Amino acid sequence: TNQFHGNINEYHRDPVLVANSWFSNNASPVIPRNHLIQNQFGGNIGGPVMKNKLFFFFDYNNSKIISSQLAFRTVPLDSLRAGTVNYISSQTGNAIVGLTPAQVKALDPAGIGEDNNWLGGIDARFPHSNAAGGDGVNSGGYDFNAPNNNDETNYVGRVDYNINSSMKAFARFTIVRQNSTQNLNEFGGDPSTDPFVDRTYAFVLGHNWVIGATKPTRSEEHTSELQSRQYL
């Protein structure tokens, strides 16, 4: 229009409004509640460049979500980490029986037993079980809060031009910038293993022509979009 209009907006959500889940509260030890800070803000402005002839509009939106999501993994039990291999024995009423490292070595035809490098690798890589899960014999469950952040910015610009009383043209340009988490980390403390990166550009050119009072309106649009997305 021939008048300037615009707005500024802000939406905020704070961690104090986030409740812990039942599973996190019942883990041993208790897992802290999921982290969540949500900030969505932006604004727009539009108005005349030349009254009755040329107009502009620009919109900016930014969303920054810093959050975590409860994830579940299967990990070795402490008994296996220590070298004890458990099994279910029908001779003891299907009770769980453990073979110590010495017993495993005695059963090994080569007399070698368990590889200490293997045990050390398990102990270094896998966290300790803190929840029910796995087979309950040699493996258990592990709950943790995995980062699940999403940072997205959108820019939209538009120009409208009144060529004459029967013809109008417009152009729109859009930019998207996004960095988010595509899949949760395998374990707590791991670096981001599967990020999603979006770098998109798009533009539209349009032309409307009212040929006459007894003839249909002719409308033409040309659209182009360039996407650059990375799955790492």
N, C-alpha and C positions, 0 to 999 in steps of 0.2 A: 504494500500500500504506500501511499504518500506520507505515512507517519512511521516513525521508528518504534519498534516494539522489541522486547527482549525479556529474558528471565535468567535468574541464577538459582540453582537448586543444589541441595546437599542432603544425602541420606546416610545416616551413621548407625551402626549396630556395634555394641560393645561386648566384650567377653563376660561382663557381669550378668548378662541376660542369657547366658548359655548354661544349660543343665548338663550334668554328667549322665552317661548312659548306664543302664542297669549292668551291662557286661563289664564296663570299666570299674564300677563300684564293687563288683564281686570278684575282680581279679585279685591275685595275691602276689605282690603288694598291689594296693589300689592304684589304678591308672588315673592320672589327673584328667579333668574334664577337657574336652576338645577346645582348642584355641580358635577363636573366631573374632576377627575385626573386619567390619565391612564398611567401606567408604565409597559411596557412589555420588559423584558430583559433576557439575557442568553448567552449561548455560547456552543461550543463543541470542542472536541479535539480527534484526532485519529492518530494511527501510529503503528509502529512495537514494539513488545516485543522481538521477535526473528525474524530476517529478513527471509523472504520467508516461515516462519513457523507459527508464532503466532502474532495476531494483536488485538488491542483493539480500542474501540470507546466509548465515553461518551458524552451525551448531557444533558444540563440543561436549563430549561425554567421556568421563573417566570412571572406571570401576576398579578399585583395589580391594581384593579380598584376601586377607591373610588368615588361613584356616588350617585345621588339621582334621583328619578323618580316622576313625578307629579301624585298624587293619588286623587281620588274623593270619598267622603263619604256623606251619608245623615245624617243630624243632626237636632235636634229640633231648631225651631226659638226662638228668644229671648222672644217673647210673651208667648210661652208655658213654657219656663224656668221660667217666672215670674208668672205662674199659670193661664194665660188666655188661654182658649180653644176656638179656632176659628172654624167656620163652614161656609159653603156657604148657604145663605138663599135665597130661591126663592121669599120670600115676599119682598125682597129689590132688586129685579132685579139680583139675583145671586151674590150679593156682599158678601164680607167676613165680618162676624159679630163675635165679640168676647164675650165670657162669662167670666166675672171676677171671681176670687176665691169666692167672696161673692155670686155671682149668681149660681156658681156650687154647693156651699154648700146648697143653698136654694132648688136646684133641687134634692139633695141627700135625699132619703127617710130616711136614718139614721141621717141626719143632720150633717154629719161629714165633707164632702167635700174632698178636695185634701189632700193627705198625704204629710206633709212637708218633711218627710224623702225621699219620692219618688222625690219630686222637688229638694231637696238637692243633691240626687244621680245623677240626670240628669245634674244639673249645674256643679257638680264636674267632671263628666266623659266626657261629650261631649263638644267639642270646639264650638265657636260661628260660625254661618254660614257666609261665605264670598263669596259665588257664587250662581248662580241660580241652582235650583235643588229641589229634594223632591217633595212634593205635592203643595208647595207654600202657604199652608194654615197653617199647624202646623210644617212643616219641610222644610228645605232648603238644599243647597249644601255646601260642605266644600272641598276646594282644599288645598293641602299641599305637600311639597317635602318630600317623604319618602326615608330613606336610602336603597340603592340597591347595596351593595358592593359585590365584587367577588375577592377572593384571591386564586390563583391556582398555584401550583408548580408541575413540572413534571421532573422526573429523568429517563434517559434511558441509560443503559450500555450494551455493546455488546462485545463479544470475538469471534474471528474467528480462527480456527486452521486447518492448512493443514496437514492432517494425512499422506498422500502420494500424488502422482500425480493423483490418481483417486478418492480419498476420502477426503471430507472436513466436518468439524463439526462447529457448532456455538451455542452460548448461548446468550440469551437476557433477561434482567431483567428490569422491569418498575415499578416505584413508582409514585402514584398520591396523592397529598394532596390538598384538596379544601374546602374552607369555603365560602359559598355564601348565598344569600337571596332567599328563595324559593317563598315566598309571601310577599307583602308589609305589613308594620305595619297597624293596624287599624286606629290609629290617630298619629299625630305628637307628638314626645316626648315619645312614648311607647318604651319599650325595644324590641329587636328582637324577634318576636313571632313565626316565622316559618323558622328557618335557615336550610341550607342544608350542611351536612358534608360528605365528601367522603374520605375514606382511602383505596385505592386500591393497591394491589400488583399483578404483573403478570410476568410470566417467560416462555420462549420458548426455547426448546432444539431441534436442527435440525441436520440432517446428510444426506449428498449427496454422492452418490457412482456411478461413471461411471463404470459399470461392464465391458464393452468392446465396441469396435468400432461398432459392429453389434448388440449390445444389448441395451435396453432402460436404461435410468438413473433411479436409485432408490432413492427416496427422502422420508424422514421420519421426522415428526415433532411431538413434544409433548408439549402441551400448558396447562398451569394452571393459574387460576386467582382467587385471593381472594379479595372479595369486602367487605368493611365495611362502609355502608352508614347509616346515621342517619337522620330521618325526625322528627324534634322536634317541 
